[in-house]
Amino acid sequence: MASIAKTAQAGTLESSDVMITVAPGTQGSGIVIELESIVLAQYGEDIKIILEKTVKDQGITDIYIKAVDRGALDCTICARTLAALSRAGAVLKEEII
């Protein structure tokens, strides 16, 4: 199981982007996601699934994620999450293209 060492963020609050903040979770807390989005009603669950899948694919199990979405595409959400994980000290398994 991988973990992160510190809090980090990636992204912006510009239109069509997402600001991802990740922080270490307490042992056994699982993946905790806080989501704010201008399209929450339409795509909130899909965004949470993308965030959770991206983190799980990297083997991280205990993490807090805050995402402030401004209409970002799936690939942007994934890329910003990976960047935040990397900045937080996670050793990424492989690139996702």
Phi, psi and omega in degrees: 000130178272164177212169176247153186263334186208173176281141179207163178217163178208148178106182180224176177258019177287162177301141180066025177228179179216140175258117180252128173240130178239146178216150178300138176264159176288153182306124177085004182282338181080199180264113181254123184240127172247123186234129169241133182205145175286346178240032184303315182297322183275319190233008184306311181295322178296319179296317179298322178296317179298314180300311182297316180297317181298317180291315179297322179298335178269000176081017181266129186247330182241104186203149172252130180235128171245126180238126174246103188262140176237037177092031181288149174286161180305316182295327178290318178300315179297313182296317179295322178295315178297320179296317179296318178299316179298315179294335180276358176104004177286139174268110185290141183292312181193163178288145175249117183245000000 
